[in-house]
Amino acid sequence: MPSDYLLMSGDAEMQRLRLQAQVWEPAAVDFLASINIQPGWKALDLGCGAMGTLRPLSQLVGDTGTVVGLDSDATQLAAARSFVDEAKLTNVSVIEGNAFDTGLPAGHFDLVHVRFLFAPVGRDSELLTEMLRLLRPGGLIAIQEPDASCWNVAPPNSSWSTLKAAILAAFRAGGGDFDAGCRTFGMLQTAGAQQVTQRNAVLAATGQHPYKRLPLQFAGSLRKRIIEGGLLSDKQLESCLSDVAAVADDPASVMTTFIVTQVAGRKSS
């Protein structure tokens, strides 16, 4: 992970990232299938984490294509390599690198993809510049980022709303933006990308679905920022965590996820 990644590394964050990849894989499959990725292509998944979109990319480029997953965190790299081995993704390699300065050759890839990296890191211009540098002329850039506008729980719960607000504020205070998905379409247009498209994905977590505990996972990673930033006191945070845990464990509650905006475009020739 980049050194300014807002969320703590470690086992808990690795588990969150693996769950995140599993939850969003069907939506990623639909998105990637819709943008006309071709067999034989060279694809790059920047900031792939523990799993990323390595499996759907592997399937789309086929035996004649190649996929590279890149991350900077040793724990995530080990998990990704283990996943690749277990899934027998023989056309996938996982390498260590900085998503903002990969050192990979310019114009080498037919597709460069990133998911949930603009949001926790920011530095939009640097990341987009590197992604476009790595693409061949006419190649595809694909970006999946969150939009928190519909992230909610039913029945409504005040502690859930308070914790969500603290999480979003902690992202902003650290230079990130949990609403990064609201600007990626315009970002690609401004950068001169062609044929820019957007589709959105949103899910409902019901019953005992583990993704209902996402606010608790985020708050755990951001706890220091929340308390030291004066967003919530330790006592207030503990009270919210207790209430939100009860909501998450209630089979009658439903969590609507944040929107994942799925934006793609072609690098100008």
LOLUMDREN-998901 format. One record per residue: residue in three letters; x negated, y, z negated of N, C-alpha, C, O in turn. Coordinates in steps of 0.02 Angstrom, whole numbers, plus 50000, padded with zeros to 5 digits. Atoms other than C-alpha are relative to their C-alpha. Layout:
<recs>
alaXYZXYZXYZXYZ;...
</recs>
This chain:
<recs>
met499584994050000500005000050000499565006250000499015006049973;pro500384993950004499415017950025499905002149928500305000449884;ser500164998050069498615025749872500535004549970500585004949909;asp499494995550026500055038149859500694996850002501205000449997;tyr499375003650002501405024849866500315001149931499975000249880;leu499704997750062502645030249732500174994549951500214995749890;leu499775005450043503155013249665499404995849976498934994750013;met500555003850029502045003049550499904993450038500394990450061;ser500135006649972501184987749622500054994849944500184996549886;gly499965005450049501184970849535500534995050018500864995650070;asp499545005549986502264955449523500725002450009501075000150053;ala499314997749996503894964849493500145003550067500665002450098;glu499914996549936503644975949645499964995050058500324995850108;met500035005149948503144960849750500664996350007500894994950062;gln499355003449999504754952049701500545004450030500975002050067;arg499514995349972505764967549743499925000350076500425000350113;leu500124999549928504944968849914500204993650037500474993950092;arg499805006249969505214950449951500774999550004501044997550056;leu499275000050000507054951649900500265005050052500725003450089;gln499804994949952507214967650002499954997350072500414998350112;ala500095002749933506524958950157500524994750016500774994450072;gln499505005349989507694944150135500705003050010501075000850053;val499344997049997509224955150107500115003450068500645002950098;trp499934996049940508884966050259499794996450064499824999350118;glu500235003549939508224952650378500554999350053500415000550111;pro499495000549947509904949450466500115006650037500195006650099;ala499924993549967510104968150500499405001650043499475004550097;ala500604998949960508304968950559500004995850064499794998150117;val499955004449941508594954150676500445003350052500275003550111;asp499544996949953510084963050754499695006250032499755007350092;phe500314993949975509144979450770499454998550050499455001250106;leu500565001549956507574972050846500224996750064499934997750117;ala499735003249939508584961450966500325005050047500365003950107;ser499644995149960509494977051025499545004750039499775008350083;ile500444995049969507944986751080499554997050054499075000050076;asn500305003049940507364974751216499264998549992498865000050037;ile500685002650008505754967751144499914994050045500354989750050;gln500105005149949504994956251274499514994549976499054995849938;pro500495005350013504124939251261499325002150028499275005250081;gly500684998449979502244941151273499745006749974499165008449985;trp500224993550025502204958151187499534999449941499524994449905;lys500404999150060500954963851058500385004749953500535010449972;ala499594996250047501914969950904499625001149935499234996949913;leu500324998250063501324978650745500535001949950500965006149964;asp499554998350056502274979150579499575003649947499225000449909;leu500394996050047501494993350478500304999849930500915000449923;gly499745000350068501634991850289500464994049991501004994749963;cys499565005949998502314974250306500184997249931500664993549925;gly499845002550067502264970650119499964992449998499554989450031;ala500035007250012502634952850064500304995850056500204989850059;met499645003849949503674948150216500165004350061500095002050118;gly499864995449947504194963150317500494997350052500974993850034;thr499595002649945504964959450487499584995250042499684994550102;leu500475004349964503614946950533500364994250035500194992450091;arg499665005749969504804932450565500415001950062500314998850114;pro499634998249939506024941150684499555002450056499685001050115;leu500464997849948504584949450776499654994050032499574993850093;ser500325006049975503714932650792500454996450050500234994150102;gln499535003649957505274924950868500125003850065500205000750118;leu499854996149940505564939250990499425000250050499535000050110;val500564999749952503804940151063499804993150024499464992450075;gly500105006849978503704921251072499284997649998498835001149974;asp500655003250002502234909751094499475003850039498875003450023;thr500494996349959501424920951224499865007049972499425010549998;gly500114993550030501534936451113499634999449934499494993949911;thr500344999850065500664941750953500315005349956500565010449980;val499764995350050501194950450794499455001149949499144996349926;val500474998350053500054959550672500395003349944500765008249956;gly499734996850059500644963550496499445003549963498925000449951;leu500534996250033499634977150409500255002749934500805005549930;asp499854997250066499634981950225499335001349965498824998549984;ser500614998450035498374989050103499964997149930499454997649896;asp499985002750068498904980249942499824992650000500124988750037;ala500255006950000497984964049902500544994949981500584989650011;thr499475004650022499464956049813500514998950056500724993350069;gln499535000649945500644959849957499704996250059500054992350091;leu500335003649945499384953650085499994992549987500124988650032;ala500025007150016499194937149994500694996950007500764991350033;ala499325002549993501084935149986500204999450073500524994550093;ala499835000149929501274939450170499664994250036499964990850077;arg500375005549968499934926950222500304993349980500344988750020;ser499685006150023500754913550116500664998950037500824993450057;phe499365000449964502434917450197499894997950073500254993650098;val500155001749930501684916550372499824992750007500034989350054;asp500205007049999500904899650332500614995449989500714990550025;glu499425004150017502504892650254500504999850058500804994650072;ala499514999649946503584898650399499714997750067500064997450117;lys500345002449939502304892250526500065005150058500235003450114;leu499994994749950502224908850617499305000450032498895004550014;thr500685000949973500734903950724499775005950043499175006550057;asn500194994249960500764919950827499935006449959499895011949986;val500034994250046500654931350673499344999949962499134994749936;ser500584999150044499094937950587500145005849953500505010549971;val499904994950051499054948450429499335003049982498874999349965;ile500654996750011497674961250405500075005649948500615008349937;glu500024994550047497164973950275499855006550037499435006650082;gly500134993649968497234992150326500445005549972500925004249935;asn499644994050021497875009750295500485001950056500265003250112;ala499504998649949499495013250388499905006850032500125007950089;phe500104993349974498975031350412499365000750040499275005550077;asp500644999949964497265027250482499784992750008499334990449972;thr500085007249995497275009250541499324997950026499074992450009;gly500615002049968495665009350640500104995350059499624993150090;leu499845004349943496554998750771499955004050065500025010150063;pro500104996349938496295003150955500635003650024501185001050017;ala499454996049973497375016551034500334996550059499994993250099;gly499635002749943498725011051156500014992550005500124989750059;his500085007349998498534992751108500674996349995500724990750019;phe499395003750016500314988451056500595002150045500645007850066;asp499384998749964501954986851151500555002349953501025005749975;leu499514998050051502944989350989499645001449935499214997649914;val500234998450068502514997950826500625001349957501035005649973;his499414999850043503774995650685499795001849929499264999849906;val500104998650071503895002550509500675000149966501175002349994;arg499384999950039505205000250374499845002149929499394999449897;phe500044997750070505375009550208499295002249981499055000549928;leu500654997250016503695018250218500005007650001499645010749962;phe499924992750002504175036150259500305002149933500115007249905;ala499644998150061505315036150106499565000549938499575005649904;pro500384999650062504095031749966499345003750006499035005349955;val500664997049992502545039850041500045007150026499635011350007;gly499994993549969503085054950142499465000350054499334995350088;arg500534999249950501705061850255500254998150069499934994450106;asp499675001949938502875060650403499565000850061499494996250101;ser500384998549939501745068850531499414995250008499284992950064;glu500575004549995500235058050489500204993050021499874989950063;leu499795006849984501185041750496500264999550071500094994850107;leu499735000149933502125045950655499445000750052499454997450104;thr500564999049953500525051950740499614993550009499424991850065;glu500375006449994499655035450701500414994850037500144991050078;met499585004849966501135025150759499995001250076499924996550115;leu500004998449929501185034250926499314998950031499264996950089;arg500675001249974499295033150946499904992750017499574991150067;leu500105007249991499375014250932500414997250057500264991750081;leu499555002449947500745012651065499725001350069499415006550081;arg500144998749930500435010551249500525004850028501065005449999;pro499494995949968501315023051363500614995750019500544990450049;gly499395003849988503125017351377500174994949947500694991749950;gly499895004950053502965006551221500545002449952500735008349951;leu499454998650046504305005651086499765001649930499324998249903;ile500104998550071504245013950916500674998749965501195000849989;ala499395001850036505495007450788499915001749926499414999849895;ile500054997650069505845015050617500654998449963501195000049987;gln499425001450043507005008950478499885003449932499405001849897;glu500094996250062507235020750330500675001049966501195000649999;pro499374999450037508535023750193500335006950004500015012050014;asp499584994150009509935036350179500444998349940500864993949944;ala499685001950063510605036350000500725002149993501035001049941;ser499354996850007512265044650038500564995349978501014997349942;cys499455004550018513355029150019499784994749948500164990149934;trp500245004750051512295019949888500415001249936500345006449904;asn499544998950055513595017449751500254993449972500094988149998;val499725006050031514505005349639500755001249986500965006849971;ala499284999750016516345001449615500174994349953499954988649964;pro499724993550019517175003549495499455005049983498905003049965;pro500524994950015516245020149470499754999449928500124997549883;asn500305000450066515055020849323499535005949992499105007150034;ser500394993850009514275036749252499264998549990498835002350014;ser500705001750011512665028249195499674998050066499094999850079;trp500275001949935512435020749368499855006350041499325006750072;ser500094993849963512645038049446499415004049973499025006950011;thr500554996450031511445045849321499334996850018498855000350032;leu500635003549984510115032549354499825001050074499245002150090;lys500134998849929510295034349543499715007150009499225007950045;ala500244993149993510065053249528499285000749976498885004250007;ala500684999850026508495050749423499514996750048498954999150058;ile500425003549952507785038349550499865004550060499285005150081;leu500104995649942508065050249696499565006049983499155008050024;ala500414994350021507315064749598499284998049990498825001850005;ala500685002450009505795054249554499654999150067499055000550073;phe500295000449933505515050549738499795006950024499235007850049;arg500154993249976505605069149779499425003049963498995006249993;ala500534997150040504465074049636499324997150018498815000550011;gly500635003249980503145061849698499825001150072499324998250096;gly500164998549930503185068449876500374995650049500294996550110;gly499615004249956504345055049945500705002850011500855008449990;asp499314997849987506155056050001500414993950016500334990850069;phe499595005949990507435042149982500515001050056500844996350077;asp499574998649944508435050750119499605000950065499835004450110;ala500434999349942507025049350246500364997950064500225000550118;gly499655002449941508195040050363500445005250033500645004450091;cys499584994749971509205055950390499625004050053499945007550093;arg500384995649955507785063950490499604996350053499274999650093;thr500455003549953506945050050590500225000750073499805000950117;phe499764999049931508055052150745499715006650027499425006650081;gly500264993549979507595070650756499245000050004498955003450047;met500725000450001505795066550714499734997250066499244999850094;leu500225003049936505615055450868500155004650058499745005250104;gln499854995349946506485067950979499505005750003499255007450057;thr500484994550004505335081950921499314997850024498945001750054;ala500665002649979503825070750953499984998350074499454996250099;gly500005001249928504355068751134500174992950020500104991150079;ala499805006849982504965050751125500605000250046501015004850044;gln499465000449952506155045551261500504994649980500334989949944;gln499485005050011507795035751256500084998549925500124992649905;val499945001050072507955038451067500714997849983501205000850005;thr499355002750020509355028250990500024999249924499494998749892;gln499925001450071510055025850815500604995649988501134996550019;arg499445003950027511135012750732499894999749925499335000649902;asn500045000150073511515010950547500224993349973500664990050002;ala499815006250033511624995950432500155001549926499795005449894;val499834999450071512464995050262500314993449978500664990150016;leu499775006550025512864980050153500405000949935500375006249903;ala499655000250064513974975650006499734994249959499734988549983;ala500255005250046513224966049859500554998649949500755003049911;thr499445001850043514574956649765499804994349953499264991449959;gly500115005750045514724943749627499355000749961499235005749928;gln500635000150035513024939049556499415001450047498854999350033;his500534998749951512024945149706499435003849965499545008849932;pro500564996850035510264949749644499875007150022499565010949984;tyr500144993249977510224965649748500415005249961500275011149965;lys499634995550043511504973149629499555003049945499715008149915;arg500464997650051510034975249510499475004750028499005006649993;leu500504995649969509084986349632499865006449961499285008249953;pro500174994050039509295002349528499564998549939499145002649921;leu500425001950057508524993149380499284998950022498815000749987;gln500675001249974507054987749486499645006450017499055007450000;phe500294993549984506755005149553499825003849936499285006749931;ala500124996350062506905012749379499404997149963499025000849931;gly500595003050031505625000249314499365002450031498885003949995;ser500604997749966504365005249446499885007549990499315009849990;leu500054992750005504735023849424500065002649929500105008649919;arg499884998150070504915023849235499555005849977499805010649947;lys500474994950023503355034249202500175006850031500165011949997;arg499834993849966503845047249332500655002949974500725009049967;ile499354997650025505625048249266499935003349932500205008749920;ile500074997450068505115050949085499535006149998499705011349970;glu500494994550003503565061749110500245006150041500045011750027;gly499734994449961504505072249239500605003349968500875008149995;gly499444997050035505865075949113500684998850032501165002350019;leu499375001549967507205068149221500494996649953501094998049955;leu499625003150054507815057349077499534998949941498944997649951;ser500415001850058507195054848900499964992449997500344988850030;asp500065007250008506635037548849500654997049975500874991649998;lys499375002450028508235035548749500554999950053500934995250059;gln499494999649947509325041248894499894994650053500374991550076;leu500155005049950508435029749015500194993149975500494989150012;glu499835006650027508635014748900500754998949999501004993550013;ser499275000650001510485018348881500274998750070500714994550079;cys499785001049931510705019649069499834993050024500244989750056;leu500225006749978509725003649099500464994749972500644989950007;ser499565004850032510804994248975500694999950034500964994550048;asp499344999649968512425000449053499984997450071500444993850092;val500055002049930511834997549232499894992450005500134989250052;ala500095007350001511274979849189500674996549991500804991450023;ala499345002950011513024976249125500435000550064500804995950080;val499634999149937513764983249286499764994950052500174991850086;ala500285004649951512584972849393500204992849986500314988950033;asp499835006950019513014957049297500754998650001500964992949993;asp499275000849999514884960049309500214997550069500135001150118;pro499815002649934515554948849449500555003950034500665003150094;ala499464996049971516984961049475499745006450033500115009750069;ser500274993849971515824975449525499734998750069499534993150086;val500265000349932515284979149703499515005750010499685011549997;met500484994849983513704988549751499975000850075499804996150111;thr500114998349930513724996949920499285002650005499085007149969;thr500704998149995511924998549976499935006950032500415009750059;phe500174994249959511085013950044500044998050074499994992150090;ile500025001249928511185015650232499284998950021498835002449997;val500645000549967509705009350331500095002750071500434999650112;thr499974997349932509525020350484499474996550042498904995950021;gln500435003949956508765010550628499915003950065500355004150107;val500134995349946507965022350753499454997150044498964994550019;ala500515002449954506995017650909499945004950059500415008450075;gly500114995949941506245026651057499384997650037499014993450012;arg500575001949959504945024951194499495005850003499675011650010;lys500534995149992503275033851199499995002350072500044998350118;ser500004997449932503195045151349499424997150040498884995950013;ser500505003049956502225038251496499455005050018498985003250054;
</recs>
